[in-house]
Amino acid sequence: MTNKQCGLLLEAGITWTFCYYLPLQVSQGNVPGVESASLAMDTEEGVEVVWNEVLFSDKKVFKAQEEKIKEMFENLMQVEHPNIVKFHKYWLDMKESQARVIFITEYMSSGSLKQFLKKTKKNHKTMNVKAWKRWCTQILSALSYLHSCDPPIIHGNLTCDTIFIQHNGLIKIGSGLPPTDHFGYYNYFFYDYSIDIFSFGICALEMAVLEIQANGDAAVSKEAIVNAGQSLEDPLMREFTQSCLRQDPKHRPTAHDLLFHRVLFEVHSLKLLAAHCLINNQYLLPENCVEEKTKSFDPNAVMAEIKHGDRPGVQLKYSHVSPLELDKFLEDVKNGIYPLMNFACARPHPVPRALSLSQEQVETVKSPTPEPQETEMRKVRLLDSSDILSLFLKMDDKLHRQLSCDILPSES
């Protein structure tokens, strides 16, 4: 970071661990109103982030809307979802003739979905339907989260340029920002969620056909959209995208409704349900729980058997399951690649308390007593015929250790 930029941080009272600014421009989202986006480094966490700047040419307009702008960025910082790019920090910089907002966001190193689709088409490949469904599910999971906030958050700028894809297939959408001349009507109140649904329909169509308009025009014509939709061979995919692109916004489905569309909806496997259960209760389990559990099993032991009356049954042995594959699957579930569409939206999302308040207000306001909710009362109890000795060691460096082993009947 330059001395001038360090001074800006000190004047603004910024104590974040963000350390230095790299002179490398990045194109992360083409967000309207963002003058520049540059690569930066958080040295404490050891990760790259993006330094974004939004310029306001009219200082008087900025002062009139300053509180609303602060409120919007405070709310965006509190958004927590595995399929949404994280906002880390922001601050205001007032100059003589101009004002600007500087904000730090998560860096998506693998590029945008638009770039991926262009490479796929260039290599003369087609889109895998399974990948298309998984991506749509992740995007809708993020939109459903935003729309269920109080007040609802409307993205307002959802395109394949503002959707990012990681090497492991994880999809994240960049949090939407309105153009600087529309900050007075920012996207918590001015727009309706149907705007996002229409934009999602365009993205879903573009993901399916790789490119809607081949001439490179920025504005996609209605004729190009119709032609792209008619080119879809799967009638369910065609119906799915057409429902998002209905002319009357009132007739468009919600993000939650789309998760239950026939083209996406599926009965989750017991494996996925068990993985989500483990992730939600991982504080009860050791960090290497998969390795600890699998090493105590006999690889040739039968863990399940499917019996047939007219032919030999099928035996599933522990050796058929790779611990590495299980670990990777749990990591993917934790990262949000396989959201539970059937259950995640049934209850209110864990939206941060007092979402519309600033951080200073949040510290002084007591959180209200939560409304009672119907919770799952069934318990899963693991019965084991062996005795287990477990030692929990508390270290001064707070890197605690937990040791466990089986005790055989012959041991004293």
Secondary structure, DSSP 8 states (H G I E B T S, - for coil): --HHHHHHHHHTT---SEEEEEEEE--SS--TTEEEEEEEEETTTTEEEEEEEEEES-HHHHHHTHHHHHHHHHHHHT---TTB--EEEEEEEE-SS-EEEEEEEE--TT-BHHHHHHHHHHTT----HHHHHHHHHHHHHHHHHHHTSSS-------STTSEEE-TTS-EEE------GGGGGG-TTTSS-HHHHHHHHHHHHHHHHHS-S-TT--SS--HHHHHHHHHT---HHHHHHHHHHT-SSGGGS--HHHHHTSTTT-----HHHHHHHHHHHTGGGS-TTHHHHHHTTS-TTSEEEEE--SSS--EEEEGGGS-HHHHHHHHHHHHHTSS--TTTTTTS-----SSTTS-HHHHHHS-------------------SSEEEEEEE--TTS--EEEEEEE-TT--
